[in-house]
């Protein structure tokens, strides 16, 4: 059953009041948010009907009403004003996106900004593409028994790994001359499937080192193809009234620490160039069903991209948060395009 105009105004007023106070909303409070020209008793009756329709719920028999997931969904889809992030705020935050030349630093800084301006948990998947290729490889001897392998990938990720190996500098040079042509410019799938032809191998120590180096590069190739997740602001949950002394918070935090699961959730929510809102029980994971996600895709001109968004209680200022997520995603896309070649 659809809400008539009066009930729609009441729903919007209840949501605005609940977002501000975090408590149940009485009929008297509704009149402070909108002038309906009717008595409080009439509003009370309307709110009771809206509860029966599933748009509001009453947490305690003696309390007022709070929005249900169904109520929030109606509000987001039909009533929410479409805001843009204020230009003065954009000017203040723009510098955070300009000062980074490494993708990982940019992603971490972006999540810090998004968490700070929304007071919610911010998260983003690292930029990825269907195929990620190795653009640059360098191998250095850092001590008598350690070698560092440094790589740069087409999605902007920089990965390095230490290899415990006692070897002369000449052996390292021979091993690199064999391995580098086989992997540079190759996709992560190709590298993962590589084997060394015995005819190409130098003898003795350099041969064993080349094999060890390739094993490390295979592991890096596997890792770089998996979506890395950046998270910032998990302490924000502890500051939300509905999660204080709530055992559900531990389950939510456990999901936020499980990055592979979080990457799947974020990728499923961040569909398309417009922010998407996933509310309460719409979340596929049980621990997140007291939360909402607002997420959107971002992409550099080169085509690599990912998802970025926020997670918080269903009681959030959806219009403001959606505007913030949209602004940050567009700023990230621009900054990423400046770092990565087209």
Protein Blocks (a to p, Z undefined) as FASTA:
>chain_A
ZZdfklmmmmmmmmmmmmmnopacdfklmmmmocehpafklmmmmmmmmmmnopaccfbf
kbccdddfklmmmmmmmmmccddddfklmmmmmmmmmmpcbfklmmmmmmmmmmmmnopa
cdddddddfbdcdfbdcdddfbfkbccdddddfkopacdddddddddfklmmmmmmmmmm
mmgopafklmmmpccdfklpcehjlmmmmmmmmmmmmmmmmmmmpccdddehklmmmmpm
klgopaklmmmmmmmmmmmlmmmmmmmmmgcjbdcddehjlpmbfklmmbccdddddddf
kopacdddddddfbdcfklmmmmmmmmmmmmmmmmmmmpcZZ
